[in-house]
Amino acid sequence: MDGYGARARADDMVRLLGHLAIEHAVVVGHSMGAIVASVMAVEHPDMVSALVLVDPKYGLPDARAESLTAAMKLDPLKTARGIFDGFYAAESPLWQRVWHDRRLHGMPDSVTAAVFFAMFGSDTLG
């Protein structure tokens, strides 16, 4: 699961910027990406010239985390779909829902669960 956590993703961004010979960047993160951007800014401040965080998801209230953790262990796809359902407004275009749903259906349950647990602080699926 190490590859799915915020630190691993931030390290990937640092390596990508290095590969592209970019010394400083304005780092933008949305939702779970804001966690990654925050880690990058803290651990590699010399590379981050500005930080833009949009609707960051810094953890969950304990009760919500416990119920989602239990549900994710039982049925990652159904749980992830429920999480995504909370993202939409009445004005959200249908294509967005379809795109998200296809992405979720194309991802193995083990990866869906691993991403959730890695990003929200659980180090185990057991």
Secondary structure as GFF3:
##gff-version 3
##sequence-region A 1 126
A	DSSP	three_ten_helix	2	4	.	.	.	ID=ss1
A	DSSP	alpha_helix	6	19	.	.	.	ID=ss2
A	DSSP	beta_strand	25	30	.	.	.	ID=ss3
A	DSSP	alpha_helix	32	43	.	.	.	ID=ss4
A	DSSP	beta_strand	48	54	.	.	.	ID=ss5
A	DSSP	alpha_helix	62	74	.	.	.	ID=ss6
A	DSSP	alpha_helix	76	85	.	.	.	ID=ss7
A	DSSP	alpha_helix	94	105	.	.	.	ID=ss8
A	DSSP	alpha_helix	109	119	.	.	.	ID=ss9
###
